[in-house]
Amino acid sequence: METAIRDQLGTVRDQYVRDGYVAVRNVIDMDLVEEGRRHIDWLLEQHPGTRPEQLHHSLMTDDPFWVRLVSDPRLLDVAEQFIGPNIALFASHYIAKRPFDGQAVLWHQDGSYWPLEPMQVVTMWLALDDSTPENGCMRVIPGTQEMTLQEMKPRTDVDNVLSSGMDDSFVDEKKAVDIVLKAGDVSMHHPNIVHGSNANTSPKWRRGLTIRYIPTSTRIVTDRQWPSAFLLRGNAVAGINSYLPWPRYAAGKHMPFRGCETFGIAR
């Protein structure tokens, strides 16, 4: 574990338990940040007509760079502090908000959408740009991780990423906190915490990647192969989940990246 990360982790666990979220600074290097930005551009070229907020986990089954990114040892070192050493991926989703056009994410609780038993999961939000109130950074209501999961309601009255949100009676916006991050920082948040983000009306991109890490003891409840179920670190639990093989890089088919020729060979 890198020293810069290790020195922060003694305090972040306490804040996460108390507030339901925490930020960890300078987790990945700027070269990898730039590859992540380039990956978004590549995905949008491959999927014309898809909004940059809608690059979902269903696209990553055969995407070596995406799996390389979510399995970066520095990210897993952070995730391990919250869910233990046996780590799998449930889902990942680029939410990239274009300048002047990026959509809002209405107030919601992640766990209300997810087929997980038990709901033992942590979300990492990886900043690929500086994330600020001006360009629509994530906002949380601290302490609401203690709230039970509520039903999310369809919302089409305003443009929004999820086309849904929670009843306003559960949201006290006066207590909302902006999670301001630099590119390369991450934040972690609890599946029950109430959170969202405003539209991006600024001239700057706000690109980020959500990564939903689960311990291998958490079951993905599905009757088919889940498209982003990858074992990332440690050991699987027999009879819980079926994990996909890590995709191998093929020139002309996948986005090239540092180390792509040998990625996944040793697994």
N, C-alpha and C positions, 0 to 999 in steps of 0.2 A: 504494500500500500504506500502511495506517495505521501511524503511528509506533510505537504500542504493540505491534503485531505485528512490525514490522520489527526492532525492538530485541531481540526474543527469538530470532529465527531464526538468528543467528550461532552460537548454542550448541546449539539443538535438533537440528540435523542431526548433530552429533557424537554426542550422546547416543543418537539413533535408531540410528546405525550400531553403536554399542557395545552398547546394551542391548535394542534391538528395539522400543522404545516411547519416547514423550516427551509431555509436556503443554505446551500453549500457553495462556496465560491471557488472559481478557478479549477474546475474539475477536469475539463479537457482542453487540449491545446488548440491554437487558432488554425493550424493546418487542418485538423479534423473538423472544426467548425466550418471552414471554407468548403470542405468536401460535402458536408451536410447541406450547405446552401446549393452547391452544384447538383446534388442529388434531387433536391426539390425541382430545380429547373429541368433536369432530365426526366423526372416523373411527369411533369406537366407536358413535356414534348411527347412522351409515350401515350398520354391520356388527354388528348385535346378536348376541350369542352369541360373538363373537370376543374372546379374552383380550387384554388390552392389551400383552402381550409378543409378540403374533403379528400385528402390523401390517406386512406384508411389501411388498417392492418390486412385487409383482404388482398392488397397489392404486394405483400412482402414474402409470400410463400416461396417464390423463386427469385429473390432479390438479395444477392450476396452482400452488397454494401449495407443494406438495411440491417441484416443480421449482424454484420461486423460492428455496426455502430451500437446497437443495443447490447452487444456482448462485450463492449470495451471493458477491460479489467477495472479501470478507474470508476466507471459507472456501477459495475457490480460490487466493488468495494463499498460504495455508499449504500447501495440497496441491501447488502448483507447486514448492515447495522440495524435494519428495520425488520427483515423477514428471515434472517438466518442464512446459513451457507449453501443450502440446496435451493437453487434459484431457477425458475422457469419464466418464460414470457407468456403472458396472456394476450396482450394486444399492444399496438403502437400506432400512432396517428400523428402525421404532420398537420399542425394548424398554422398555416402561413397566411398572414394578413397583408394583402397588398397595400401600398400607399393610397390613401384617400378612399379605399374601397373595401378594406377588411371588415368582415362581419363580426358582430358581437356574439358572445356565448352567454346565454341567459343563465340566471342563477339556477343551480342544480346540485345534486349529489351524484357522484359517479356510480356508486354502488347500486343505485336504483335501476341502472340499465344492464347490469352484468349478470351472466349465468354462472356464478361462482359459489361453491359450497366447500368450506365456510367462506365468508367474505374476508379472508385474510389476503390482502393485496396492498401494495403501495404504488402510488403514481409518482414517477419522476417526470418533471417538466424540464427539458434541456433547452436552454436559450441558444439560438443560432444567430440572433441579433440582440443588441441591447433592448431590453423590454421595459418600457416606461409607461406611466399613465397616458402620455401623449399618443403612443402608438398601440394602446390597447392591451396593456399587461394584465396578467391574471390578478384577480382580487379574491380575497377569502374573508370569511367571517369567523374569526378565531373562536375556538371553543365549541363550534357547532358539530365537531366530530362526535360529540356525546348525543346528538339528536338521532333518533331512529330514522331509517330510510323511508322517505316519502314517495308517493307516486308522482312521476313527472307527467305534465300535461302537454298536449300538442299546442304549439304556438306558431301561428303564421301571420300574426298581425304586424310583426316586425321581422326583417331579414335577420336570421340568426343561424349559427353553425349547426346546432342540434335539432332545429325545428321543434323545440320543446323547452320546457323549463318548469320550475316549481311554483306552487301557489305563493303569492306575495305575502301571505300571512305568516309564512315561516321565515321571512327575510327581514332583518333589521340592518338596512344599508348604512345607518349611522356608525355601525361597528366595523364596517368593511376596511380592510387593509390592502394596499397595493403591494404586490410582490415585485420589486424592482430588481432586475438582474442584468448583469453584463453578459455578453456573448461568452459561452464556455462555462457559465454558472449553471447550477441546477436548483430546482426546488422540489421538495417532497411533500405530498399531501395525502391525507387519510381518505378512504372511500366514502365516508359519511359527511365530510366537511362541506358546507355550503360555499360554493365558489362560482365564478364566472369571469367575464371580461367585456370591456366596452369595445365598440367599433374602432377601427383605425382610421382616423381622419387626418393623420399627419402625412408628411411627404416621405416617411421612412417605412421600410418593411418591418414587420414583426413576425419573424419565422421562429418556430419552436417545434419540438418533438415531444409528444407524450409517450411514456414507456410504462406499461403496467406490469410490474414484476409480482410474481406469486411464489410462495414456497411450494415445493413439489408435493406437499401434502394437501394443497387446495385443488379441488376438482373443477375442471371446466365442463359444465353440464351441457352436453350436446349429443345429438344422435349421428353426427358425422365428424370427419376429421376437421379440427379447428384450424383455420388457415395460418395462424401465427403462433402455434404451440411449439416452442423450441425449448429444449433443455439447455440452459446457459452455463450453469456452474453446479458442481456437486452431483448428487445422486437422485435418480427418479424414485418414486414410491410405486411399488408394483400394484397394478390394477387401478391407478388413479387417472392418469392421462396418457394419451398416445402422442408422442413427440415426433415432429418432422425431422428429416435429415437436414443438416446445414447445406444450403445451396452452394454449388461450386461455380466459380466464375467462368463464363464463356465469352471470348472476344466477339464483339459485334452484336451480342445479345444483351449484355449487362453493362452498366456504367463502370468504366475502369476506375480503380482507386489504389492507393498505396497498399502494396502487399496482396493485390487481388489474385495474382497467379497462384499463390500458395494458400489462400484463405480456405480454411475448412479441411485441408488435406489430412491433418493429423487426427481428426475426430473419428 
